[in-house]
């Protein structure tokens, strides 16, 4: 399955992970959210509900990952690698961008719309 992410007049696609957290993420779509910047490596946004934590957790990310941070019920888009690890309890993969992640590499907050691709 794919999702579309609209940012700055562009529409990017991402492929959903095959886990319970990603399937639960679909239930909050379409989602319009302002995403704040963190550490110059990721943009994060609040989710309207708690997602399932039954996906695999990891403490490393790759550029282009979309992942769930369960302690604050947020999701993050990782656009730059800094080789730092993610603190416990780690992140759960939701999706991976197919291309265009550089659209997130801008200063400050961004407004995005995420929808299930048709």
N, CA and C atoms as an extended XYZ file, in Angstrom:
354
Properties=species:S:1:pos:R:3:atomname:S:1:resname:S:1:resid:I:1 pbc="F F F"
N         0.834       -1.184        0.000 N   UNK     1
C         0.000        0.000        0.000 CA  UNK     1
C         0.875        1.241        0.000 C   UNK     1
N         0.317        2.296       -0.564 N   UNK     2
C         1.052        3.557       -0.662 CA  UNK     2
C         0.246        4.687       -0.025 C   UNK     2
N         0.985        5.696        0.442 N   UNK     3
C         0.366        6.927        0.912 CA  UNK     3
C         0.948        8.080        0.112 C   UNK     3
N         0.170        9.152       -0.021 N   UNK     4
C         0.621       10.383       -0.654 CA  UNK     4
C         0.828       11.429        0.423 C   UNK     4
N         1.931       12.146        0.339 N   UNK     5
C         2.249       13.208        1.294 CA  UNK     5
C         2.407       14.501        0.499 C   UNK     5
N         1.541       15.473        0.767 N   UNK     6
C         1.615       16.773        0.104 CA  UNK     6
C         2.405       17.722        0.988 C   UNK     6
N         3.441       18.336        0.405 N   UNK     7
C         4.288       19.280        1.131 CA  UNK     7
C         4.823       20.309        0.142 C   UNK     7
N         4.660       21.566        0.452 N   UNK     8
C         5.223       22.631       -0.361 CA  UNK     8
C         4.850       22.563       -1.830 C   UNK     8
N         3.615       22.191       -2.127 N   UNK     9
C         3.164       22.110       -3.505 CA  UNK     9
C         3.577       20.840       -4.237 C   UNK     9
N         4.256       19.931       -3.556 N   UNK    10
C         4.678       18.666       -4.153 CA  UNK    10
C         3.871       17.531       -3.535 C   UNK    10
N         3.697       16.460       -4.299 N   UNK    11
C         3.063       15.252       -3.778 CA  UNK    11
C         4.087       14.127       -3.853 C   UNK    11
N         4.443       13.602       -2.685 N   UNK    12
C         5.407       12.516       -2.583 CA  UNK    12
C         4.663       11.229       -2.234 C   UNK    12
N         5.242       10.090       -2.587 N   UNK    13
C         4.633        8.812       -2.218 CA  UNK    13
C         5.568        8.055       -1.279 C   UNK    13
N         4.945        7.240       -0.453 N   UNK    14
C         5.687        6.376        0.464 CA  UNK    14
C         4.998        5.020        0.500 C   UNK    14
N         5.790        3.985        0.690 N   UNK    15
C         5.270        2.619        0.790 CA  UNK    15
C         5.106        2.261        2.256 C   UNK    15
N         3.917        1.795        2.611 N   UNK    16
C         3.630        1.444        4.003 CA  UNK    16
C         4.344        0.167        4.427 C   UNK    16
N         4.767        0.142        5.670 N   UNK    17
C         5.367       -1.059        6.264 CA  UNK    17
C         4.249       -2.081        6.494 C   UNK    17
N         4.628       -3.329        6.607 N   UNK    18
C         3.668       -4.402        6.855 CA  UNK    18
C         3.680       -4.736        8.347 C   UNK    18
N         3.004       -3.875        9.140 N   UNK    19
C         2.904       -4.137       10.578 CA  UNK    19
C         1.628       -3.480       11.121 C   UNK    19
N         1.276       -3.818       12.339 N   UNK    20
C         0.036       -3.331       12.956 CA  UNK    20
C         0.040       -1.816       13.141 C   UNK    20
N         1.195       -1.237       13.429 N   UNK    21
C         1.292        0.209       13.625 CA  UNK    21
C         0.978        0.943       12.328 C   UNK    21
N         1.535        0.477       11.220 N   UNK    22
C         1.272        1.095        9.912 CA  UNK    22
C        -0.208        0.955        9.536 C   UNK    22
N        -0.781       -0.213        9.799 N   UNK    23
C        -2.206       -0.402        9.493 CA  UNK    23
C        -3.065        0.533       10.339 C   UNK    23
N        -2.686        0.757       11.580 N   UNK    24
C        -3.411        1.671       12.457 CA  UNK    24
C        -3.241        3.121       11.988 C   UNK    24
N        -2.065        3.451       11.465 N   UNK    25
C        -1.805        4.801       10.946 CA  UNK    25
C        -2.799        5.139        9.837 C   UNK    25
N        -3.130        4.164        9.005 N   UNK    26
C        -4.095        4.379        7.923 CA  UNK    26
C        -5.430        4.880        8.471 C   UNK    26
N        -5.797        4.452        9.679 N   UNK    27
C        -7.095        4.823       10.257 CA  UNK    27
C        -7.203        6.304       10.592 C   UNK    27
N        -6.082        7.034       10.658 N   UNK    28
C        -6.128        8.468       10.969 CA  UNK    28
C        -6.071        9.325        9.696 C   UNK    28
N        -6.006        8.669        8.542 N   UNK    29
C        -5.935        9.402        7.273 CA  UNK    29
C        -7.325        9.706        6.736 C   UNK    29
N        -7.507       10.818        6.034 N   UNK    30
C        -6.495       11.818        5.710 CA  UNK    30
C        -6.128       12.639        6.950 C   UNK    30
N        -4.886       13.093        6.968 N   UNK    31
C        -4.345       13.827        8.102 CA  UNK    31
C        -3.681       15.105        7.613 C   UNK    31
N        -4.109       16.234        8.159 N   UNK    32
C        -3.444       17.514        7.901 CA  UNK    32
C        -2.769       17.910        9.188 C   UNK    32
N        -1.460       18.175        9.110 N   UNK    33
C        -0.709       18.430       10.327 CA  UNK    33
C         0.469       19.367       10.050 C   UNK    33
N         0.773       20.167       11.056 N   UNK    34
C         1.982       20.993       11.016 CA  UNK    34
C         3.071       20.191       11.711 C   UNK    34
N         4.192       20.027       11.018 N   UNK    35
C         5.287       19.229       11.561 CA  UNK    35
C         6.435       20.148       11.951 C   UNK    35
N         6.905       19.989       13.185 N   UNK    36
C         8.008       20.791       13.700 CA  UNK    36
C         9.337       20.091       13.419 C   UNK    36
N        10.412       20.865       13.414 N   UNK    37
C        11.735       20.309       13.172 CA  UNK    37
C        12.396       19.892       14.488 C   UNK    37
N        13.153       18.805       14.442 N   UNK    38
C        13.897       18.336       15.603 CA  UNK    38
C        15.299       17.944       15.158 C   UNK    38
N        16.301       18.581       15.751 N   UNK    39
C        17.711       18.263       15.540 CA  UNK    39
C        18.197       18.426       14.104 C   UNK    39
N        17.430       19.121       13.240 N   UNK    40
C        17.848       19.280       11.852 CA  UNK    40
C        17.922       17.968       11.101 C   UNK    40
N        17.191       16.939       11.601 N   UNK    41
C        17.219       15.630       10.951 CA  UNK    41
C        15.817       15.072       10.695 C   UNK    41
N        14.836       15.599       11.433 N   UNK    42
C        13.487       15.036       11.336 CA  UNK    42
C        12.441       16.118       11.535 C   UNK    42
N        11.271       15.869       10.944 N   UNK    43
C        10.080       16.669       11.197 CA  UNK    43
C         9.116       15.730       11.910 C   UNK    43
N         8.437       16.256       12.938 N   UNK    44
C         7.508       15.405       13.677 CA  UNK    44
C         6.161       16.113       13.842 C   UNK    44
N         5.114       15.303       13.955 N   UNK    45
C         3.779       15.854       14.127 CA  UNK    45
C         2.959       14.997       15.072 C   UNK    45
N         1.956       15.629       15.667 N   UNK    46
C         1.068       14.933       16.594 CA  UNK    46
C         0.025       14.132       15.833 C   UNK    46
N        -0.338       13.006       16.412 N   UNK    47
C        -1.396       12.170       15.853 CA  UNK    47
C        -2.668       12.346       16.673 C   UNK    47
N        -3.839       12.188       16.039 N   UNK    48
C        -5.094       12.383       16.758 CA  UNK    48
C        -5.457       11.247       17.712 C   UNK    48
N        -4.732       10.141       17.660 N   UNK    49
C        -4.995        9.018       18.568 CA  UNK    49
C        -3.730        8.208       18.770 C   UNK    49
N        -3.739        7.384       19.782 N   UNK    50
C        -2.646        6.461       20.056 CA  UNK    50
C        -2.689        5.350       19.005 C   UNK    50
N        -1.529        4.985       18.474 N   UNK    51
C        -1.462        3.889       17.504 CA  UNK    51
C        -1.035        2.596       18.196 C   UNK    51
N        -1.321        1.501       17.540 N   UNK    52
C        -0.885        0.189       18.013 CA  UNK    52
C         0.637        0.181       18.170 C   UNK    52
N         1.103       -0.469       19.209 N   UNK    53
C         2.547       -0.612       19.415 CA  UNK    53
C         3.002       -2.023       19.069 C   UNK    53
N         2.222       -2.716       18.252 N   UNK    54
C         2.543       -4.101       17.894 CA  UNK    54
C         3.418       -4.225       16.656 C   UNK    54
N         4.147       -3.175       16.339 N   UNK    55
C         5.105       -3.253       15.247 CA  UNK    55
C         6.506       -3.422       15.815 C   UNK    55
N         7.477       -3.727       14.950 N   UNK    56
C         8.860       -3.882       15.425 CA  UNK    56
C         9.462       -2.536       15.810 C   UNK    56
N        10.212       -2.514       16.869 N   UNK    57
C        10.869       -1.272       17.307 CA  UNK    57
C        12.337       -1.303       16.892 C   UNK    57
N        12.851       -0.105       16.617 N   UNK    58
C        14.279       -0.003       16.325 CA  UNK    58
C        14.806        1.307       16.883 C   UNK    58
N        16.105        1.367       17.113 N   UNK    59
C        16.673        2.603       17.656 CA  UNK    59
C        17.596        3.289       16.653 C   UNK    59
N        17.501        2.891       15.403 N   UNK    60
C        18.218        3.543       14.302 CA  UNK    60
C        17.194        3.879       13.213 C   UNK    60
N        17.487        4.912       12.459 N   UNK    61
C        16.595        5.285       11.364 CA  UNK    61
C        17.415        5.451       10.097 C   UNK    61
N        16.713        5.436        8.978 N   UNK    62
C        17.318        5.721        7.687 CA  UNK    62
C        16.621        6.947        7.111 C   UNK    62
N        17.347        7.718        6.307 N   UNK    63
C        16.734        8.848        5.623 CA  UNK    63
C        15.586        8.311        4.774 C   UNK    63
N        14.429        8.972        4.891 N   UNK    64
C        13.244        8.543        4.156 CA  UNK    64
C        12.268        7.733        4.989 C   UNK    64
N        12.643        7.381        6.211 N   UNK    65
C        11.731        6.643        7.093 CA  UNK    65
C        10.632        7.547        7.625 C   UNK    65
N         9.446        6.981        7.762 N   UNK    66
C         8.350        7.581        8.526 CA  UNK    66
C         8.112        6.597        9.668 C   UNK    66
N         8.145        7.095       10.903 N   UNK    67
C         8.072        6.196       12.049 CA  UNK    67
C         7.225        6.781       13.169 C   UNK    67
N         6.764        5.903       14.047 N   UNK    68
C         5.916        6.256       15.186 CA  UNK    68
C         6.750        6.333       16.457 C   UNK    68
N         6.595        7.436       17.181 N   UNK    69
C         7.234        7.622       18.491 CA  UNK    69
C         6.113        7.510       19.517 C   UNK    69
N         6.004        6.345       20.167 N   UNK    70
C         4.859        6.058       21.031 CA  UNK    70
C         4.769        6.891       22.310 C   UNK    70
N         5.871        7.291       22.959 N   UNK    71
C         5.697        8.037       24.211 CA  UNK    71
C         4.874        9.319       24.072 C   UNK    71
N         4.994       10.001       22.931 N   UNK    72
C         4.249       11.254       22.731 CA  UNK    72
C         3.171       11.137       21.660 C   UNK    72
N         2.911        9.926       21.163 N   UNK    73
C         1.884        9.698       20.131 CA  UNK    73
C         2.123       10.594       18.928 C   UNK    73
N         3.366       10.562       18.431 N   UNK    74
C         3.772       11.382       17.299 CA  UNK    74
C         4.384       10.496       16.222 C   UNK    74
N         4.402       11.051       15.011 N   UNK    75
C         5.116       10.381       13.934 CA  UNK    75
C         6.203       11.324       13.446 C   UNK    75
N         7.237       10.755       12.859 N   UNK    76
C         8.371       11.551       12.403 CA  UNK    76
C         8.766       11.132       10.993 C   UNK    76
N         9.263       12.124       10.251 N   UNK    77
C         9.842       11.915        8.929 CA  UNK    77
C        11.331       12.236        9.064 C   UNK    77
N        12.167       11.272        8.750 N   UNK    78
C        13.619       11.452        8.879 CA  UNK    78
C        14.199       11.855        7.531 C   UNK    78
N        14.733       13.090        7.469 N   UNK    79
C        15.217       13.624        6.193 CA  UNK    79
C        16.736       13.808        6.128 C   UNK    79
N        17.425       13.673        7.250 N   UNK    80
C        18.892       13.819        7.253 CA  UNK    80
C        19.490       12.876        8.286 C   UNK    80
N        20.569       12.228        7.922 N   UNK    81
C        21.223       11.269        8.819 CA  UNK    81
C        22.247       11.992        9.693 C   UNK    81
N        22.185       11.767       10.995 N   UNK    82
C        23.210       12.323       11.897 CA  UNK    82
C        23.909       11.232       12.712 C   UNK    82
N        23.597        9.975       12.416 N   UNK    83
C        24.231        8.812       13.057 CA  UNK    83
C        23.907        8.665       14.544 C   UNK    83
N        22.991        9.480       15.042 N   UNK    84
C        22.575        9.351       16.442 CA  UNK    84
C        21.524        8.249       16.543 C   UNK    84
N        21.473        7.592       17.692 N   UNK    85
C        20.447        6.569       17.889 CA  UNK    85
C        19.201        7.207       18.505 C   UNK    85
N        18.097        6.532       18.362 N   UNK    86
C        16.823        6.969       18.916 CA  UNK    86
C        16.739        6.422       20.342 C   UNK    86
N        16.358        7.254       21.317 N   UNK    87
C        16.296        6.757       22.694 CA  UNK    87
C        15.199        5.704       22.892 C   UNK    87
N        15.305        4.976       23.965 N   UNK    88
C        14.307        3.977       24.333 CA  UNK    88
C        12.953        4.671       24.504 C   UNK    88
N        11.871        4.090       24.052 N   UNK    89
C        11.670        2.718       23.603 CA  UNK    89
C        11.920        2.498       22.111 C   UNK    89
N        12.458        3.491       21.402 N   UNK    90
C        12.709        3.350       19.971 CA  UNK    90
C        11.495        3.770       19.156 C   UNK    90
N        11.634        3.623       17.842 N   UNK    91
C        10.568        3.994       16.907 CA  UNK    91
C        10.041        2.752       16.208 C   UNK    91
N         8.817        2.850       15.727 N   UNK    92
C         8.200        1.765       14.972 CA  UNK    92
C         7.983        2.240       13.542 C   UNK    92
N         8.518        1.516       12.546 N   UNK    93
C         8.367        1.929       11.155 CA  UNK    93
C         6.895        1.990       10.727 C   UNK    93
N         6.560        3.055        9.993 N   UNK    94
C         5.225        3.202        9.405 CA  UNK    94
C         5.320        3.091        7.889 C   UNK    94
N         6.302        3.799        7.302 N   UNK    95
C         6.424        3.816        5.844 CA  UNK    95
C         7.827        4.272        5.460 C   UNK    95
N         8.116        4.178        4.165 N   UNK    96
C         9.401        4.611        3.608 CA  UNK    96
C         9.109        5.397        2.332 C   UNK    96
N         9.686        6.615        2.243 N   UNK    97
C         9.497        7.436        1.051 CA  UNK    97
C        10.081        6.746       -0.168 C   UNK    97
N         9.366        6.837       -1.289 N   UNK    98
C         9.866        6.293       -2.551 CA  UNK    98
C        10.911        7.237       -3.145 C   UNK    98
N        10.723        8.545       -2.977 N   UNK    99
C        11.649        9.570       -3.486 CA  UNK    99
C        11.192       10.923       -2.950 C   UNK    99
N        12.047       11.937       -3.087 N   UNK   100
C        11.654       13.310       -2.789 CA  UNK   100
C        11.786       13.764       -1.355 C   UNK   100
N        12.472       12.995       -0.513 N   UNK   101
C        12.575       13.338        0.903 CA  UNK   101
C        13.209       14.712        1.119 C   UNK   101
N        13.994       15.205        0.162 N   UNK   102
C        14.643       16.514        0.309 CA  UNK   102
C        13.631       17.643        0.489 C   UNK   102
N        12.376       17.433        0.139 N   UNK   103
C        11.339       18.457        0.349 CA  UNK   103
C        11.182       18.791        1.836 C   UNK   103
N        11.575       17.879        2.715 N   UNK   104
C        11.481       18.114        4.157 CA  UNK   104
C        12.706       18.835        4.711 C   UNK   104
N        13.769       18.913        3.925 N   UNK   105
C        15.017       19.519        4.385 CA  UNK   105
C        14.961       21.038        4.213 C   UNK   105
N        14.060       21.653        4.972 N   UNK   106
C        13.873       23.104        4.983 CA  UNK   106
C        13.822       23.544        6.446 C   UNK   106
N        14.208       24.803        6.718 N   UNK   107
C        14.184       25.257        8.113 CA  UNK   107
C        12.757       25.352        8.664 C   UNK   107
N        12.632       25.088        9.958 N   UNK   108
C        11.365       25.306       10.655 CA  UNK   108
C        10.288       24.274       10.356 C   UNK   108
N         9.060       24.677       10.651 N   UNK   109
C         7.902       23.794       10.514 CA  UNK   109
C         7.424       23.706        9.065 C   UNK   109
N         6.742       22.623        8.769 N   UNK   110
C         6.109       22.440        7.457 CA  UNK   110
C         4.686       21.944        7.674 C   UNK   110
N         3.800       22.288        6.738 N   UNK   111
C         2.430       21.786        6.767 CA  UNK   111
C         2.324       20.671        5.735 C   UNK   111
N         1.779       19.544        6.162 N   UNK   112
C         1.633       18.404        5.256 CA  UNK   112
C         0.210       17.850        5.325 C   UNK   112
N        -0.169       17.205        4.228 N   UNK   113
C        -1.407       16.434        4.175 CA  UNK   113
C        -1.012       15.034        3.753 C   UNK   113
N        -1.501       14.053        4.495 N   UNK   114
C        -1.185       12.648        4.191 CA  UNK   114
C        -2.494       11.928        3.913 C   UNK   114
N        -2.523       11.222        2.779 N   UNK   115
C        -3.726       10.485        2.371 CA  UNK   115
C        -3.320        9.119        1.843 C   UNK   115
N        -4.250        8.188        1.904 N   UNK   116
C        -4.042        6.893        1.294 CA  UNK   116
C        -4.046        7.084       -0.219 C   UNK   116
N        -3.058        6.534       -0.919 N   UNK   117
C        -2.997        6.654       -2.371 CA  UNK   117
C        -4.117        5.810       -2.989 C   UNK   117
N        -4.658        6.326       -4.054 N   UNK   118
C        -5.771        5.605       -4.718 CA  UNK   118
C        -5.249        4.685       -5.777 C   UNK   118
